[in-house]
Amino acid sequence: MREYVFGQNPTANQSQIPVAINDPERHISRTHCKITLYDDNSLVIEDLGSKNGTFVNGTRITNPCRISLKDSVILADKAIDLKQHIKIDVIIDKIDVIIDVFPANFTFAEWVNRFAQYLIDGFISGGILTIFSLITSRILSELMVASGLYILVFLMSFIIYIGFSLLIVHFYFVNPISSTGQTMGAKIMKIQFVDAETLNYPSKGKIWLRTICYALSGLIFGIGFLMPLWNDKKQALHDIIANTIVINKS
């Protein structure tokens, strides 16, 4: 990962690369914006509180957003040639694959939309699990009576229930979010799950961590789920732990 800090005379730490932009009219701030180049060659630009703004494809950004070398980036009123300053060792075609998914100036999803998404996804996934449980319990109860092995059949039913629950989590939540950023509930509510650092779709590992941490969010009267009401990035406790955010899908 490499970080490029742009400005008239940008302040950068030892791990960052300062890029001084000559601007005699001094419209560009001393430390104007930062562009992060990740190991997969994806780029994320972030305004650093500049006076006259950072613009991507004509839109002033207020939150970090993904860009490509083909995008128009303007600091104040001065266009920047990204290819001149950003050195990508290997240019890959995948850089632009999902750029259109993320708006240049995204907004965080409201709590009410997230709550509705929880209800929808809970109803669908819970319904699937309930149907499966009814079918398996009927089969296993008959097996229990026929065999007389009550404890063994009970343990078998418990293992099957846990296994099927994990399959639902993987195929209903983990796979769809890692490939599209959405569950069925998120599609209906037009919101999207995003990695807070790269603005890419979250990895499967992050989604599993996020899902497991639902239990922590539910502790102490569900305060973890209510945190988006006062959190700047509208993150629930499980979002903070997994480093994810939820944005509106435009």
Residue, then its C-alpha position, 0 to 999 in steps of 0.5 A: m500500500r502506498e499513500y500520496v499526499f497532494g497539496q501546495n506543500p503537503t505534510a506527510n509522514q515517513s510512510q507517505i509520498p508528498v506530491a507538491i502541486n505548483d499553484p501560484e494563485r494558491h487555490i490549492s490547500r497546503t495539504h489538500c487530499k490523499i490518494t491511497l494505492y492498495d496492493d490490488n492496484s485499487l485507488v481511493i481518494e480522500d479530501l483532507g479538509s481543503k478549503n476549495g474542495t476535491f472534485v472527482n468527475g465534476t462532483r465535490i467529494t466529502n467522503p473517501c471514494r474509489i477512483s481509477l487513473k481514467d477519472s478526472v480529479i480536480l483540486a480546487d480549480k486545477a486538474i491533476d494528471l494521475k498517471q504523472h503522479i501515481k506509479i502503478d507497477v502493474i496496470i490491471d484491467k480489474i481496476d475499473v470493474i466495480i467503479d460504477v458500483f460506488p457513487a463519487n460522493f456516497t452517503f451512509a445508510e440511515w438506521v431505519n433502512r438498516f433496521a428494515q433490512y435486518l427484518i427482511d433478511g431475518f424473515i427470509s433466512g429464518g423462514i428457510l431455517t424454520i421449514f428445514s427444522l420442521i422437516t428434519s424434526r419430524i424425520l428425527s422424531e420418528l427415528m428416535v421412537a423407532s430406534g430408542l436411541y434418544i440421546l444419540v438422535f438428539l445430538m445428531s439433530f443438534i449437529i444438523y441444525i447448527g450445520f444448516s444454520l452455518l450453510i444459510v449464513h454462508f450462502y445467504f449472507v457471506n457469498p452475496i455480500s462478497s460478490t455484490g455487496q448486498t443481501m436480498g434485504a439490502k437490495i430491497m432497501k437499496i443499501q450496500f455493505v462496503d469495506a470501510e478501508t478500500l470501499n470494495y466489497p467486504s471479504k468473506g472473512k470480514i463478513w463472517l466476523r461481522t455476522i458473528c459479532y451480531a451477538l455482541s451488538g445484541l448484548i446490553f439491550g441491543i445497544g450495538f445495533l443502535m450505535p448508527l444513530w449517533n456514530d459519525k459513519k453510522q456504524a453498528l458495533h459489528d461494523i466497527i469490529a469488522n471495519t465495514i460501512v453501509i452506504n446507500k446504493s444509487 
